[in-house]
Amino acid sequence: MPTIRVRQAAELLGVSDDTVRRWIDDGTLAATADASGRKVVDGAELAAFARTHAAAAPKDPLGIASSARNRFAGLVTNVVSDTVMSQVEMQCGPFTVVSLMSTDAVRDLDLRPGSIAVAVVKATTVIVETPGGQS
């Protein structure tokens, strides 16, 4: 299994290095030492920890039923429009979601910076990349 250094684990979990070190010190997160003596976390252990300690998603302000499972509540941060198409940027927790839609849709939904909205992602293609992977 791959091992992950404390700093990278903190980045992946969206917390500080000190928080990860506290979790290690109090036994909440298991760690070992690498060949140079630095604390590292097993990748599978970190994945399990991330699943069980994930922050709750923001409440969906629309409260509607949907078959789409990838719903990201957030705040519209930017809208760039021309006569036909618009680009809408949203901040959904730590993630930025960008959507391209008709300018008519932007007007109909009254989307502008500061609006609360839900980005619904339903795709047949999801690309997964790894560092240094083989093509």
C-alpha positions as CSV (number, residue, x, y, z in Angstrom):
1,M,0.0,0.0,0.0
2,P,1.2,3.5,-0.6
3,T,2.1,5.6,2.3
4,I,1.3,9.3,2.7
5,R,3.2,11.9,4.6
6,V,1.5,14.0,7.2
7,R,1.6,17.2,5.1
8,Q,-0.1,15.5,2.1
9,A,-2.6,13.8,4.4
10,A,-3.5,17.2,5.8
11,E,-4.0,18.6,2.4
12,L,-6.2,15.7,1.3
13,L,-8.3,16.0,4.4
14,G,-8.5,19.8,4.3
15,V,-7.0,20.3,7.8
16,S,-3.7,21.5,9.1
17,D,-0.5,19.4,9.6
18,D,-0.9,19.9,13.4
19,T,-4.4,18.5,13.3
20,V,-3.2,15.3,11.6
21,R,-0.3,15.1,14.1
22,R,-2.8,15.4,17.0
23,W,-4.9,12.6,15.5
24,I,-1.8,10.4,15.2
25,D,-0.7,11.3,18.8
26,D,-4.1,10.5,20.3
27,G,-4.5,7.3,18.3
28,T,-7.3,8.5,16.2
29,L,-5.3,7.9,13.0
30,A,-2.6,5.2,12.8
31,A,0.8,6.0,11.5
32,T,4.2,4.5,11.1
33,A,7.7,5.8,10.3
34,D,9.2,5.8,6.9
35,A,12.9,4.9,6.1
36,S,14.0,8.4,7.1
37,G,12.0,8.5,10.3
38,R,9.1,10.7,9.2
39,K,5.6,9.8,10.2
40,V,3.5,8.4,7.3
41,V,-0.1,7.1,7.1
42,D,-1.0,4.0,5.1
43,G,-3.1,5.0,2.1
44,A,-5.9,2.6,2.8
45,E,-6.0,3.7,6.4
46,L,-6.3,7.3,5.3
47,A,-9.1,6.5,2.9
48,A,-11.1,4.7,5.6
49,F,-10.4,7.6,8.0
50,A,-11.6,10.2,5.3
51,R,-14.8,8.3,4.8
52,T,-15.7,8.0,8.5
53,H,-14.6,11.6,9.3
54,A,-15.9,13.5,6.3
55,A,-17.7,16.7,7.0
56,A,-21.4,16.6,6.4
57,A,-22.3,18.1,3.0
58,P,-24.1,21.5,3.2
59,K,-27.8,21.1,3.4
60,D,-29.4,21.0,0.0
61,P,-31.5,24.3,-0.1
62,L,-33.8,22.9,-2.8
63,G,-34.9,19.9,-0.9
64,I,-36.2,18.0,-4.0
65,A,-36.0,14.4,-4.9
66,S,-33.5,13.5,-7.6
67,S,-31.9,10.4,-9.1
68,A,-28.6,12.3,-9.2
69,R,-26.4,11.4,-6.3
70,N,-23.7,14.0,-6.9
71,R,-25.4,17.2,-5.6
72,F,-23.1,20.0,-4.4
73,A,-24.8,22.9,-2.5
74,G,-22.8,26.1,-2.8
75,L,-22.5,29.7,-3.5
76,V,-22.3,31.3,-7.0
77,T,-19.1,33.2,-7.1
78,N,-18.9,34.4,-10.7
79,V,-21.1,34.5,-13.8
80,V,-19.7,35.4,-17.3
81,S,-22.3,35.7,-20.0
82,D,-22.5,36.6,-23.7
83,T,-25.7,36.7,-25.7
84,V,-26.0,32.9,-26.0
85,M,-23.9,31.1,-23.4
86,S,-22.8,31.7,-19.8
87,Q,-20.1,30.3,-17.5
88,V,-21.3,29.9,-13.8
89,E,-18.7,29.3,-11.1
90,M,-19.7,28.0,-7.7
91,Q,-17.8,27.3,-4.5
92,C,-19.2,24.1,-3.0
93,G,-17.2,23.6,0.2
94,P,-13.6,23.3,-0.7
95,F,-14.4,22.6,-4.4
96,T,-15.0,24.9,-7.3
97,V,-17.7,23.7,-9.8
98,V,-18.0,25.4,-13.2
99,S,-21.0,25.0,-15.4
100,L,-21.7,26.1,-18.9
101,M,-25.3,26.8,-19.7
102,S,-27.4,29.1,-21.8
103,T,-27.7,32.7,-20.8
104,D,-31.5,32.3,-20.9
105,A,-31.1,29.7,-18.1
106,V,-28.9,32.0,-16.1
107,R,-31.6,34.7,-16.3
108,D,-34.4,32.2,-15.6
109,L,-32.6,31.0,-12.5
110,D,-31.5,34.5,-11.5
111,L,-27.9,33.3,-11.0
112,R,-25.5,35.9,-9.9
113,P,-22.6,36.1,-7.4
114,G,-24.0,35.5,-3.9
115,S,-26.9,33.2,-5.1
116,I,-27.2,29.9,-3.4
117,A,-27.6,27.0,-5.8
118,V,-27.0,23.3,-6.1
119,A,-24.7,21.8,-8.8
120,V,-26.1,18.5,-9.9
121,V,-23.5,16.3,-11.7
122,K,-24.7,13.3,-13.6
123,A,-22.1,12.1,-16.1
124,T,-21.4,8.9,-18.0
125,T,-17.6,9.7,-18.0
126,V,-15.5,10.3,-14.9
127,I,-11.7,10.6,-15.6
128,V,-9.5,9.4,-12.8
129,E,-5.8,10.4,-12.8
130,T,-2.9,9.4,-10.6
131,P,0.5,11.0,-10.2
132,G,3.2,9.4,-12.3
133,G,0.8,6.8,-13.7
134,Q,1.3,4.9,-16.9
135,S,-0.7,5.8,-20.0
